[in-house]
């Protein structure tokens, strides 16, 4: 049973935003991903680390995949797709 983790679109002015989301640092993203990975393992779901091919040693998007350190070029999304295809084939 695969697990899909989707973050909701929440405005920073919403009550509880700072408490639950705070600043989005690379460390917080790694911690969130680890929590999702643990949850997936608990429920025998597949967890795929899509960041592994996209980030440098410091956890930043590799320069070749981004224009501003946040948004990716098409070749960054191609890396994601190449990781997803085998999983999607197994499910199909």
C-alpha positions, 0 to 999 in steps of 0.5 A: 500500500503506497503512501502519498504525503501532500502538504496542504496550502495554508496561509501564514496568517492562519492560526497555528501556522507558526507553531505547526510549520514555522520556518521551512529549513532544510533540517525541518524538511529532513525531520518531516521526511523522516517522520513520514518515512517512519509512518510509512514503515509502520503501515508497510507502505512504500517511502521514496526519498525524492530529494536524494538525487536533487540535493547537495551535501548541505540539503540544498537543491543542486544549482543545476536543477533550480533557478532560485534555490526553491523552484526547479527547472524541468530537468529537476522534475525529470529526476523526480519522474525517473524515480517515480516510474519504477514505483508506478510500474509496480503498482500498475 
